[in-house]
């Protein structure tokens, strides 16, 4: 049995970065399916379940704004972490030579309703069942609990969230638009060749329906 859940989320900014824009960040017009899944996983993650995003409803006008962000040029290596732990060094101080200020085109005043369900995986324990996971997830959403702060695309854009009760009306922003190809998710089945998956995104009266979307590599 699969349980459908609706989660309303909102925040001041969001940035769902287009991969083709290289160094300067430019957001998609709305939240991507993988970002929606990541937001739900921030509230409750368990290896015994896998979230499937069914719909994303846009609940406010799509507005862009330009900001400048301080970023670092490189990722910290595992070797550097091991060395710092061994020698007692502080890794939180980023050298000024490794910092950069970059322009970003981000979304402003974002507001969505995520409709999703989950499937059990082979990593579920013998005592796990869909009803148990559903009750835990709903309880955590209603209490505002999360493993880490949910965010819209990048960690500096936090997301507020609440549970949408059964029968409660959600009002989409009335926009119909072809959004072109959008990132759907990453395929991790081959760790040596992680592959991005894309789909043709179309907003119909404010709703992005993902239940029958055709996914391409």
Number of C-alpha atoms within 10 A of each C-alpha: 9 12 12 14 19 21 20 19 21 20 18 14 22 29 28 23 22 16 15 9 10 9 11 17 22 21 21 22 19 25 26 24 21 17 21 26 17 18 24 22 18 15 19 18 16 12 11 17 19 14 16 18 21 19 18 26 24 25 21 18 15 15 13 19 10 13 11 12 14 10 11 16 12 8 7 11 8 9 9 12 14 11 11 13 12 9 9 9 12 10 12 6 7 11 9 8 8 11 13 11 12 14 14 18 19 22 24 18 14 23 25 24 24 24 20 22 16 19 13 19 12 8 11 13 11 6 6 13 14 16 12 10 19 17 10 12 20 20 13 17 18 12 10 13 15 17 11 12 15 23 24 27 23 14 13 13 15 18 21 15 22 17 19 19 11 9 6 8 8 14 12 19 17 14 15 13 13 10 14 12 16 22 24 22 18 13 13 11 9 8 8 7 9 11 14 14 16 18 17 16 20 19 18 15 14 21 22 24 17 21 11 7 15 12 15 12 12
